[in-house]
Amino acid sequence: MTMPLSVNMQVRDIHKGFGAFKALDGVSLDIAAGELVCLLGPSGCGKTTLLRCIAGLERQDRGTIVIGSRDVSELPPQARDYGILFQSYALFPNLTVEQNIGYGLAGNNRETIRARVAEMLELVGLVGSEKKYPGQLSGGQQQRVALARALAPAPSLLLLDEPMSALDARVREHLCGELRQLQKRLGITTLMVTHNQDEAMLMADRIAVINHGRVEQFASPQEIYRAPATPFVAEFVGQGNWLPFERGEHGHVRVGELSLRLHASDTRERGRLFCRPEAVVINPPVHEENLFSAQMREITFLGNRCRLSFELDALPGHSLLAELEPQAMPKLAGAEIWVALPPRSLQVFA
């Protein structure tokens, strides 16, 4: 099988505006050869615009894009050596599966095209579907055909624009795993746009969280989740609890009438504390720091975990969340509980 040549990519200080709207505001990324990077953010944040600038489908106002050792900033799309999979798949409805996959191989002889199409069909698990038309395929099968078409010319870079958004949740999760395994097997450098944090967490080596045209954090999924760099990242990725604080005494901070100890010293006079729901400890077996009485308000069953909504007695009207395994849940909503907020779980933001 013809394998793609894995390349690195550098995106340097990319700016792009549409009239008065600034879609990209100085975006820079270094992507290693063979790495899968997800551009994650809400609609309108600039992630698709960045992908289109890399593909040459939009021209950046300034900045450079280097793929491998080539500066492609001013090159047309066909000279940039990438395969692309669009959100809509963009298959030709009047062409068969084999004709769709072979479309980008024009210029090769017939035997070469036939052999490459056969390789791609085996790669994506669609052997036997050569003569079918896109309208005869499921959404997941259409996605596989579009992926095979993108990979057929053996590009050095694969660009994915929300490739799972048209699929239902179960098919999406299955194909995310398949696509990730295929990407690792081929070793092809891949950039994927998504607004779905679960997809990004499942697939990416690193995630670039984008907001208002800027990269707020570029790190591994684990670091993005456990140590968000900004309040936006903390709020956009996963659930969280927020507590406004003022500086207290002896390394403590005050939240209303509560005094909490932090793991690390922080000198700011006021700010916000952030804590993931699963870090909250309910009814600890032994005394822990930052232990307070609370009232349960609601329990939501989420399958492999339960989400508990509660209010601290000393902070009424401020709802907080905890997540536990079902067998660890207290029995009755409305009951009094004890809640610990471990110092190591509290992150400070300005």
Sequence and secondary structure as in RCSB ss.txt:
>XXXX:A:sequence
MTMPLSVNMQVRDIHKGFGAFKALDGVSLDIAAGELVCLLGPSGCGKTTLLRCIAGLERQDRGTIVIGSRDVSEL
PPQARDYGILFQSYALFPNLTVEQNIGYGLAGNNRETIRARVAEMLELVGLVGSEKKYPGQLSGGQQQRVALARA
LAPAPSLLLLDEPMSALDARVREHLCGELRQLQKRLGITTLMVTHNQDEAMLMADRIAVINHGRVEQFASPQEIY
RAPATPFVAEFVGQGNWLPFERGEHGHVRVGELSLRLHASDTRERGRLFCRPEAVVINPPVHEENLFSAQMREIT
FLGNRCRLSFELDALPGHSLLAELEPQAMPKLAGAEIWVALPPRSLQVFA
>XXXX:A:secstr
        EEEEEEEEEETTEEEEEEEEEEE TT EEEEE  TTSSHHHHHHHHHTSS  SEEEEEETTEE TTS
 GGGS EEEE TT    TTS HHHHHGGGGTTS HHHHHHHHHHHHHHTT TT TT  GGGS HHHHHHHHHHHH
HTT  SEEEEESTTTTS HHHHHHHHHHHHHHHHHHT EEEEEES HHHHHHH SEEEEEETTEEEEEE HHHHH
HS SSHHHHHHSS  EEEEEEE STTEEEETTEEEE SS    SEEEEEE GGG EES SS  SSEEEEEEEEEE
E SS EEEEEEETTSTT EEEEEE GGGS S TT EEEEE  GGG EEE 
